[in-house]
Amino acid sequence: MSASKQRHLDLSSFLALLESTQGRDKFSKLLQYASKLTAWYLLSYQPEQKDLAGRLGKLEKGTANARKLFRLLRPIAFAKKVMDLASKGSQMTVSEALQLGTAAGYGNYFFADHFLWLIRLGVIKGDENYYAKWSSYGWLIALCFALTSDLLDLLKYLNKSQAVSYNTSPQELAQLKQQRQKLTLNFTKNISDLCVSLSSTKLTTFPDWWLGICGIAASLVGFYELWPQK
């Protein structure tokens, strides 16, 4: 049996990650929210660094707008997934229905994001607040479906883990370990993004330091998931 692939923290893996569009997006997201957290720290504890905090705030906003380019045409992939799942009709499982809801939410999120990006660039005219709200609610809806799916996966994992005994094979134990790791990563990423999306919809507010931490956490999980395995 061949050895399982592992993630190695080295420069070649980092460069390979940055070669992908999603990898660059996650790195940009990390830069965006690290700038937000650092700006909050400077304004709160080093007010004499107000000028630097202001420049970091501009970096945060500039990076957020730049990330929209990485999402170009992504709604098409989500629209296809929605159509593929919807074609199953009454044979669709609960898990697949949740996947459909997640895909529909993300599709709306990225679709409205295109208009928001073009408006901010001055390419087209439109109501920026309208598309920002549309995008934010699409993201929020996608995350609600995704977290519901995570909860169902957690229940399945708990049922399997309760059945563990001395007769459980090493392969089954390894699978349970992988499931636990995947669930931990999914919950960390989705709950972190949920806080940011709730704030963007203005349904509730969180302090900048918390939003910074949530954004960093979600981007690091994304980094880990995309990190090349050798």
Buried (B, 14 or more C-beta within 10 A) or exposed (E): EEEEEEEEEEEEBBEBBEEEEBBBBBBBBBBBBBBBBBBBBBBEEEEEBEEBBEEBBEBBBBBBBBBBBBBEEBBEEBBEBBEEBBEEEEEBEEEBBBBBBBBBBBBBBBBBBBBBBBBBEEEEEEEEEEBBBBBBBBBBBBBBBBBBBBEEBBEEBEEBEEEEEEEEEEEEEEEBEEBEEBBEBBBBBBBBBBBBBBBBBEEEEBEBBBBBBBBBBBBBBBBBBBBBEE
